[in-house]
Each structure stands twice: as C-alpha cells, then as structure tokens.
C-alpha cells in the first residue's frame, strides 16, 4: 500500500506517530516519551526529524494535533471558536517548516460558557472528530482535565472542562487527605463505588464530602489502601452528577484510556446513562479526517459527516 500521510498525536508528555496509507490504514507506528515539555532545548524540528524522518520521503504530507500547537509548542495554532467542524479546523491549520518538510498543526477549539467564562481544548477536538459516527452526540474524554463535548450538526457546539484528574493528584500528594493514604495502593472497587455513590446521592457540598476521606480513615472506616479509590470515586461522581444535568441523550461516547473509561462507564451507569466506547486511536482517525478536509490527502471520511452549512 502506498504511504499517504504522516500523522502525529503530540501532547505534553508523549508523542505518537503513524504512517498512514489509503483510507487511513496504519502502515507503521512509533511512540516516544518526547512530549512538548520533554523536548531537549525545545528543538521540535530535531524530534520531528528523528522520529519521522524516514517517512517523509517524496514530500509526503504531515499533520499533528495536541499541545505541539500551544504557545509552549512548536508553532501556536490559534483556537477555532465554537461552533467548529471539520472545515474550521482545516481552515485554521498552522504550519511548522523544516529544511525538508512541512507539518500542518491542528488548531484547538474555544467556547464561552453561560457565565461568560472561556474554555479551551487542544488535541481533544481531533479525538472527538475521530470518534464521530453521527452528526449529533455527547463525548466524554476523562483525564487530567476531563472534557464533556456537545456535537450538533457535525460540529463541536460547546464543551466543559472539569479538573478532576489534576485535583485528585493535588489532594493525594499535597493535602492532609493524603496523610492517611497508601502511596502505591491498587484500585479498590468497593471503595471507588462508595465514593461515587456518595457524590451522586449528595448535594453540592463537595468540599465537605472531601474531608470525609480523612475522617473515615481516622475512625478506621476506610483503610489506607482504599482511600485513594474512595477519593477518586468522590471526584468522578461529582463531575458526572454535574455534567449529566439536563443531558438529553441516554448514551454518551467515552474516549481515552480503557481503564479510566471503564470507571467513568460505571459511574455513568449509576446515573442512568450508558457509556459507549470510542474506537481505539481516535486521534489517528481524526487526524486522517482533518487531513482529508484540508485537501492534504484524498478520501476517507464518511459522507454523513461532511461539513455542515
């Protein structure tokens, strides 16, 4: 099969790269712990050349998404405002140039919430468009900064970021709650369930419920090895409880690490919402589809997802 495109998912901590053939078929792939914060001396061109150099023969097109397009990355790709579809991302591509290649960088997406506060994503938009199989739907991307994304008419209409993963790390490592936790505790399913059930059944008093992680330990009702899972359940449960308010769909698509997606699926089920797993490598599929829209390659995006008027 003839190689058509070099595609990169270039984030904060890691880099994944694919050589893609007809219809986005994977011909080869590579990965490296060379996210934008780990690139020596910020020499992104050298990393690009070292990882993908043997794929760039014959001026083959290349495209990347993720934090490589941030202000701390190689070239800043300005955010495309919502509503944003394939056309907006293709139109907003930024370009990084080396002596022997050019790299198209996908822009992030921005929106403004009902209170007038801006929100942003960078990289998740490509995953959403890779997972998209219908013009409308809700997509959940768990992680350090979880995203809940509403798609309508094949475009990202709005989204909301929840700092769930980062808050968990801060509380576990830098707060009094971590004093009664085992450092390397494995996932404790019963404690996790107890945590999210507490949040789903509660009110908006998360700050109060968080302190219960400590007091349950003080009164020997929560073992040190179970405390991290309980805290995780509390936080994910509170995120889900807030996010499903007013949700019109009974099914959402969850994108990301399978283990974390399974945990979100459990909490969503407890809220009466079904979680559907996105296809693996949604970022890779999204990069191919955006490259098709931008005219870098020919074909490969389902006709029902073509850009909206």
Secondary structure, DSSP 8 states (H G I E B T S, - for coil): ----EEEEEE-SS-EEEEEE-GGG-EEEEEEES--GGGSGGG-HHHHHHHHHGGG-GGG-EEEEESGGGSTTSSS----EESSB-HHHHHHT-EEEE-SS-EEEE---EEEE-TTS-EEEESSHHHHHHHH--SSSEEEEE-STTEEEEEEETTEEEEEEEE-HHHHHHHHHHHSGGGGGS-TT----HHHHHHHHHHHHHS-S-HHHHHHHHHHHHHTTSS-HHHHHHHHHHHHHHHHHHHHTTT---SEEEE-S-HHHHHHHHHHHHHTT-EEEE--TTHHHHHHHHHHHHTTSS---S-GGGS---
